[in-house]
Amino acid sequence: YLSVMIMAISLEIGKLITATLLHNYWKKLKWIKFLLFPMLLILMAITSLGIYGFLSSAYKSTAIELNTMNKEIFVVDNKIGLYKQNNIRLSEILLQKKTAIDKLYNSKVSNENRLDSLYSKQYFSSIRKTEKSIKEIENKINSLDNEILTINNSIQTNNDSINNLELSKIGVESSNSSISDFYFYVIIYLIT
């Protein structure tokens, strides 16, 4: 790297000295000006090609970084989308379970009211069946409550994963600050 810098500085100094010499002594220089002028043009071409090569290399590395960053963000966004879709599906299941609990609770209340009337009429075989039915309904309600708890835990876990992925996405974007700066300047340029 140091040798390239020394060569570039030498070429620039040579170009400046030659251009100044040609400008100040154009009429005094006889045949040598026809030799120095093409050399000056060659030095200008070499400098321009060097700058073009440097800019091309910088663009290429930035484009690779940008492409990599965009792919990482795309993967993170897809994972976030999957977690959100899973949460939507789990929310629908949760709603179905809550609706089932409401129906079971109404059925339990209805059976308890029926049980009161059966006690007053002393229908003992129907009383046992109704009590058994109430017990089964309570077991189903307890089972559904446990399933709802599990679903709520899954939704919370998904939300935590979404938050972690959002943070990692911010980390990817901020780790490539030169690209972020580039985007900032492009946006400012487009706005003005």
Secondary structure, DSSP 8 states (H G I E B T S, - for coil): -HHHHHHHHHHHHHHHHHHHHHHHSTTT--STHHHHHHHHHHHHHHHHHHHHHHHHHHHHHHHHHHHHHHHHHHHHHHHHHHHHHHHHHHHHHHHHHHHHHHHHHHHHHHHHHHHHHHHHHT-HHHHHHHHHHHHHHHHHHHHHHHHHHHHHHHHHHHHHHHHHHHHHHHHHHHHTHHHHHHHHHHHHHHH-
